[in-house]
Amino acid sequence: MIQAPQDCPEGPFPAAPDAGEVVLYVKADSQCEANCGSVGSPYASIQAAVDAAPDGSWILVGEGDYDEGLSIDKSLHVTGIC
């Protein structure tokens, strides 16, 4: 079993950046089909969030298995939970 480092945040997502930034959430087991991206209704795939995100956005990825290839052609911050 892999233990998370002591400084890993608790919760389903990494800490959100300061207010004023566009933040989209992703969680592998999400069932969201429309109006996704919020903490309560995250995208199910990282690519879906990338496609919807404007330049400069933050994409916060929750734990889970993401079996996908990514194509990112804009400036984004993508970070995952430990």
RANOR-V144686 format. One line per field, one symbol per residue. phi: phi as a letter, one per 20 degrees, with the letter a starting at -180 (. if undefined). psi: psi as a letter, one per 20 degrees, with the letter a starting at -180 (. if undefined). Layout:
BEGIN
phi->???
psi->???
END
This chain:
BEGIN
phi->.eefgfeffeoecffffggnefccdcbgefdfcbleoefecffecffffgfeefgnfddddffqdcebedcdcbecddcdfg
psi->ppqqqhjpqqriqrpqrqqiqppqqpphjqjpiqlrirhhmrqiqghggghiprqirpooprqrpnnqqqookroropqrq.
END
